[in-house]
Amino acid sequence: MINRRQLLAASAGALTLEARKLKTIGVQLYTLRSVIEPQAKLILSQVQEAGYAEVEAVRGNLAKIWDELKATKLKPVSLHIDTPYFTTQSDKLVPALDDARAKGFRYAVCPYIAPQDRGGVEVIKKLADTLNKAGEKCKTSGMTLAYHNHAFEFEPVPGGGKTLLDVLMESTDPKLVALEMDIMWVAVGGVDPVDLLRKYKGRVPLMHVKDLAAGVKPQYNEKIPRDAFKEAGAGSLKLPQILKTAMDTGVKHFFVEQDQTPGDPMASLKQSMAYLKTLNV
């Protein structure tokens, strides 16, 4: 039998769980690519003042903003590294990893597979083999490799009841290759992010938080209208449920990203943060 005191304690614990909030929210600086370089000090201070605590950067312009980023309290967590460094120019990967690790980054992300390099199952298996090898290098350098999805990975595999992403995840070593889940592109690909999080519980340490306009039909490419990219809470995704599931399944870092914004990207990031602060997940 449970006594009244135990019941009250259990109820309080349940309420505490129900009232969880994201402890830290990061930003993918790609969102600010059009404004950050000429005024990095100002932009990064605005990012910090808006409430963001962590950063995912892009290697392509990191050197141009690193001194200003280092001067803030923003924590470098994840770095998108040029895709060829993982595929056709693998000799450049280790120096890039060592530099990233020295700067404090802990995750190296393979960000994008160009349309001309995509294909069916055999192409994906070849990519998986490439990522496994890159994952070994990342591990040796003290980094964790993650693969960032778009929409093409959710194309069904004929006769198998699987998608190309399933093939990729099955063909990569969980100890070497993780997934950075971009929930908007998951939805564009016609898959529920909640279901995918549950399916790959423990393999998704990083998440891109963004929203999607209503009415975008499932497709396996990135050819969606510019105004389909929405601030968090301004679109059709069920973000409270997605984020709750993410916390329950092991996601460690949440980066707000908006590939396209209707105006000032900083204004969009502030809007997303204002919404996320209201959530109990």
N, C-alpha and C positions, 0 to 999 in steps of 0.2 A: 504493500500500500504506500502511496505517496502522500506525505503530509502537506499541509497548507504552505509551510515555508518553502519546501522543495518545489511545489507547484509555482509559487510566485517567482522563485529564482529561475526556474525553467522558462517561465513566460518572459521574464526580463531578458534572458539570454536570447530568446527568439526575436524579441523586439530589437535587440542590439544587432542581430544578424540582418533583420529586415531594413535597418536604417544605415547599412553600410554605404560609404561614399568612396569614390576613387581617392586613394591617399595622395597620389601624385599624378599629374597629367602633363604629358610632354607634347612637343610640337615637332612636326616634320618641316624643316626649314625650306623645303622645296616650295611650300605654299607661298613663301615670301621672295621667291627668286627674282621677281621683277623689280623689287624695291630695296633689297637688303645690301647689295654691294656698295652703292655710293654712300650709304649712311648706316653702316652696320652697327655702330655704337648706339645710335638712336633707336633703331628697329629692335635690337636685342634687349635694350632696356624696356621698351614697350612690351615685348614678349614676357619679360619677367614681371613687370608691373601688372600684367593681365592675369597672372596667377600660374603661368606655366613654370614647371620646375625642371623638366628634362628636355633633352634635345636629340632629335635624329637629324643628322646632317647629310649632305651630298658631297662626295669627295671632289667633284668637279670644281666647286667654288670654295671649298673649306679653307684653303690657304689664304684666300682673300679676306676672310672674316675671322680667322682663328684668333688673332690677338684680341679682338673685341669680344669674342665669345669667351675666351679664357678669363677676361676681366669681370665677367658676370658670375652670378651664383648658379647659372643654368648648368645642369649636369650632362655632360656628353655620354650618351648611352649606346647609340646605334649609328652606323655609317653605311650609307648606300655607296657601294664601290662600282666603278665602271664594269658593265657586264663582260666586255672582252677580257678583263683580268681573270675572270673565272673560266672563260671558254677558249678564246684563240690567243690570248697573250698571258698565259698563266705564269710566265717567268716574272711578271710584274706584280703578282699577287702578294707574295711574302713581304717584299719591301713596303707595300701599301698597308698590309696588316700590321707590321711592326710599328709603322708610323702611327697608325690609328690606336694601337694598344698603348703606345707611349703618351698619346694625348688623352687617354682615359676611356676611350670607347671599348665596349665589351662585345658588341655584336657587329658582324660584317654581313651586309645584305646584298644578295644578287637581286637587282631591282627590276629587271625587265628583259623579256625575250622579244626581239624585233620580229615583226610578222614574217619576214623572209626566212627566219631561222626556226619557225614553228613547223609542226607537223603532227603526224599521228603517233601511235604507240611506240614505234621503234625510235622515232626522234626523241620522244619523252624519256625513253629508257636510256638513250645515249646521254641526254641532259642529266639524268639521275646519276649516271656513272661519273660524269664531269663534276657534279656537285659533291659526290662522295669524296673524290680526290681533293677538291677544294676544301671540304670540311676537315679533312686530315690536316691540311696546312693551317687552317684556322685554329684547330685544336692545339697544334704545336706552338702557334704564336700566342696562345692564351685567349683566343677569341672563339665565339660561337657563330657558326654560319646559319643564316636564315634565308629562305627563298620568299620573295614577295610576289604574290599572285596578282593577276589581272582577271579578265573574264574568259580568255580563250581556253584556260585550263579546265573549264567546266563543260567543255564539249563532251558529249557521251561517247564512250568507246563502243563500237558496234558489237552487239551480241553479248556484252559482258555485264551490263547493269552498272558500269563504272564510268567515271570521268577520267580525263587525262590527268587531273590532279591526283586522283586515287592511284593511278599508275605511278606517278612521280613519288608519292608518299610511300607506296609499297616498295619502290625500287631504291629508295635512299635509306641509309642507316640512321635510325632515330638518334643515335649517339653523336652523329656528325652533322646532320642537316635538320634544322627546324623550319617552321613556317611563320612568316610574318603575314598575318591574315588582314587583308584589306577588305573590310566588310562591305563596302559599297560595290566593289567589283565582284565580290561573291554574289551579291544580290543581282547585279547586272547579268551574271552568268546563270541566273535562274535557280540558285540554291539558297536555302535559309542559313544565315550565319550561325544561328543557334544550333542547328543540326550538325553543321560542320565542326563547330567547337566541341560538341559532345563526341563526335566521331574521332577527332584527333586530340582528345584530351591529353595534356602533358606535352604535346609537340608544338604548341603555339605560345611562345613566350612574348611575342610582340604583336601589337594590333594597330592598324590605322583606323582611327575613328573619324567617320565622315557620314554624310547623309545623301540620299538619292531622291530626286523628284519623283512624284507619283506618275504612273503611266509609262515608265520606261520598260519596254518589252524585253524579255530575256534575249540575249545575244552573246556571241562568243568572240567579240572584238571590242575595241575601245571607242567605236564610232558613235558616241552618244552626244547629244547637244550640249553646248557649253553651259547652258542654264540648268542642266540636269544635276550638276554638282551643287550640293546644298550644305549650308552650315548645320552643325549638329542640332537636331531637334526641329529643323525646318523642312524636313523631308518625310519620306514614307517608311523609313526603317524603324523597327521597334527597339530603339536604343536601350531603354531600361532593361528589357529582357536580354538583349544581346550582351550588355555589359555585365549583368548579373551572372550570366552563364560563363562569360569570359573569366570573371574572378573565381568562379567555382571550378573551372577547368585548368587553371594554372597560368593564365596570361599575366605577365609581370609588368609590362610597360605599355602604356596607351599613348599613341601619338596622334594628335589632331592634324589632319591634312585635308586640304581642299585644292584639288588640281586646278580648278578654274573658279574665280570669284567674280561677282557682278561689278565690283568696284575695288576699293582699297582692301587688299588681302588682310591687312592688320585688323580692319574693322570686322571682317568675317571671322578671324580667329578670336576676337573679343566676344563676338556673339556666340560662338560655339562654347567658349569657356563659361559665359554667363549661364547658358543652358545646363552644361554639365555640372556646375556647382549646385544646381537645384535638385539633382537626382539622388535618390536613395536606391541603391542597387543591392 
